[in-house]
Amino acid sequence: MGVVPALMAGGLIDHALPGRNLGLAAALAGGMAGAALVQLSLASIETYMRASIGEAVSRRLRELAFERVATARYAELERFPSEQLVFRLTRSCGRIGDWYVAGSLLPAASHALVLAATATAMLLVAWQVGLLAIVAIPASALGAAALGPLSTRLDRVLLGHLERGQVFLQEVFAGLRMVRVFDATAREQRRWRQWLRRHWRSKAKTVVLHELVIGHIGPMAQALVTAAVFGFGAVLITAGHLSVGGLIASAALAPRAYASMQRLLTLQGNRARIEAEYERVDALLRLTSERSGGQTPTLAADDSGAGIEFQGAIFRYEREGAGVADVSFAVRPGEFLGIVGETGSGKSTLLDLLVGLYEPQAGAVRIDGIDVRAIDLAWLRRQIGFVPQEPQLWAATIAENLRYPAETASSEELAHALREAQLDDFIDRLPQGLETEVGEQGDQISAGERQRIAIARALLRRPRLLILDEATSSLDAVTEAAFRKALAASRRGRTLIVVAHRIETVMGADRIVVMGRGRVLETGSPAELLQAGGRLAALRDSQVSEAGLEALTTD
């Protein structure tokens, strides 16, 4: 439709005007206007379809990337900071669909069609001028396309600056409390100003290349092609080989042909510019998913809890961290096992191996006599109630957080879990009770209340294996003592593993495992270990001394 007005303009000049045929002139003028309206309608439809397809691509990429991240092996996933994951799922996926697919790839089909139609029309109107344009247009357009590799490098650098800036902002805003307390506001402001200067230097280079160099090469080359068409056409008119209308039509068609050719030639350059984005998305899509399927052990008839065995288990992190080396111990069904040790001793690694986040590089971890590597992970995790040191709460109500991820727990079950976690009195004091919103990351309630909600959530699952990883660290002494009593009363039918920093937390355990530098230093009942005067006794004495010093300082 874009070719039609130029052809009608040539007819208007060659036929309507010389014969003073007003009817033909009006018909041609009306046809030009009608063609423009049809072209506008088709262009609007095409724009909508391109946007819809581009959004569909972005949506599907985000869906696939989220699914892969959500199911990826933890050892691979932790190579990506959470800020990068957010950046890639939002910006990178969006640019691939919106900027590349909708803005470059799909228009290429339209431009190829326009180029073919325009070249055909130019050959039909004036084949000599058409041949000149067909030769001159690609040659001139190649100049701008040759700058594609440089454009790619500059775009990659600018994208890296943007990603680092986003990471910086998320870190500072998440740690704003510490920034204020340490009086580091001026320091962070200096760092932000440094980022702004680096970002502008990078962006300035990109703007100069795209807006000044590439942006001016195109119009200049187009002007040269138009001048060549007019000059060669004038020669043909003088020689009687071309009409004025044919020249006008050719001159009107040449810019369209040039624009379409330039867009096709720069498509590869646009693909190179987006390369940094799809490399980031591909890195997520290449993540290895956790294994699925496996054995589901038969539950014991007496519902006595899960039996656990570590046999020569070895695991070392790819990132910096101690891991564990040659760890061996067993936990009987229904037993209460305490695990203590200094920071970095390997306590949390044992739990990560137990819940299947990692797999031992040597040795074995067994649940009910079956290697964790052979057990269906979904089944395994349904048997476990896990309470981390820093609980994850969603921006929802207390009831929604308690029922996460299932929503089938009855009111009676909720009430029972609240009593076990020593949370019922707190809920009763709230005006909205269980329908109280906890805020983002639970920031509307205290750390101790967040921890008790996490404990109640774990108990609500009625797990065969209950794991508490420093789960009472945010509880006051009175609440912790009451919770230990409730926990002792609710042990029936479950195995209990408690990782604790405070020795007092696990003094009611059947046995205690003392970890140090990734190894088991000693194991036995609390009384046996304290009487032996080994590592547990030393830890207890140091904590008693610290508590006494703290009390003396407070007084």
C-alpha positions, 0 to 999 in steps of 0.5 A: 500500500505504501507503493501505491501513492508513488505510482499514482503520483507518477500517473498524475504528472504524466497523464492527468496534468498534461491532458488537464483531465480533472476527473482522472486527477481527482480519482488519482488524488483520492486513490492516494488518500485512500491508500494512505488511510488503508496503510495507516489501518494496516500499520495500526493492526501490525503494531498491535500484533507485534506488541502482542507477540513481543509481550507473549515472548517476554511472558513465556521467557519469564515463565520458563526462567522462573520455573527453571530458577525455582527448580534448579539445583541449589549448588548452581543457583547460589552462583547468582545473587538474588538481585541478578535473578530479578534483573534477568527475569524482568529487564532481560526477558522484557527487552528480548520480547519487546525490543528485539522480537517486537521492535526488530525481528518481526518488522523485518518481515514487513520491511522485506515485503516492502523492499521487494514491492518497492524494487519491483515497482521501480523496475516497472516504472523506470528500470534504469533508475531502478537498477541504479537504486538497487545497486546504490542502496545496499552499498550505502546502507552497509556503512551504518551496519558495519558499526554493529560490533562496536555498538554491541560492545558499548551496549554490553558495557552499559548494561553491566553498569545498569545491573551493578547499579541495581544491585547497589541500590537493593543492597543499600536499601536492604541494609539502610538500618545499618547504614544509618547506625554506622553513620555511613550515609555520606559514604554510600552517597559518594559511591552512588555519585561514582556510579552515576559518573561511570554510567554517564560516561558509558551512556555518552559513548553509546548515545554518540554512536547511535544518535550522532554517528549511526543516526546521521549516516543513514540520512546522509546516505539516503540523500546521496541515493536520492541525488543519484536518482534525480541526476541519472533520471534527469539524464534519461529525461533529456535523452527521452528515455524517461518521463517526468512522472516516472522520475517523480515516482522513482524518487518517491520510492527510493527512500522507502526502499532505502529505509527497508534495506537499512532496517534489514541490514541493521537487524543483525546489528540489533541482534548483536546488541541484544546478545548480552540480554539473551546470554543472561537469560540463557544462563538461567535456562541452562541451569540443571533442575533438581532430580525428580522421582525416586523411592518413597519409603513405607512409613512405620506403622507406629508412626515413630518418626524418621530414622536418619544416618550419616555415613562418611558424608563429605561435601565441599561448597563451590563457594567459600565455606567449610562444608563437612568431611567424613561425618558419621552418626545416626538418629533413631526414629523419635529421637531428639538430637541436638547439634552444636558448634561454633560458626562455620563448623558445618552444622547448617551443611548437615541440614542442607544435605538432609533436606536434599538441597545438596548431595554428598560428594562422597559417603551417604545420607540415609532416611529410613535406611534409603539414600537421600539421593534415591528418595523422591525429593517432593515426598521427602520434603513433605515429611519435614518441618523446617524452621530456619534462623531467619524465617521467610514470611510473605506479605500476607496475613498470619493465617496465610503464612501459617498455611503456606504452602497448602491451604487445607489446615482446619481451624482446630489444627491451626489452634493446636499449632499456635499452642505448641509454638506458644503463639496463641496469647499473642494472636489473642491480643491482636485486634484482627487475630489471624487476619493480621497482615505481617507486612513485607518480610514480616516487618510489621511484627517483631523478630521473636514473633516471626520466629514463632510463626515459622515454628507454628507453620512447621508444626502445622505440617505434622512432620515426621522430622522436625528441624530447627536451625537456630530457630529459638535465637530470637526468643526471649528466655521465658518464651524459649523455656515455655517452647521447650516444654511444649516441644517435649510434649509434642515429640510423639511421632516425630524425630527432632533435630535442633541446631543451636548456638545456646547450649541450654536449648539442647540440654533436653536432647537425647543426644548431642553432636558437637561439630567443629571444622566440618567434623564430629568432635564428640557425641553422646548424652548431655550429661555424658559430654558435660561430665567428660569435660570435652568440647561441649563443656568448654562451649557451655562454660564460655556461654556461662561466662558471657552471660555473667559478663553481660548481666554484670554490665547490665547491672 
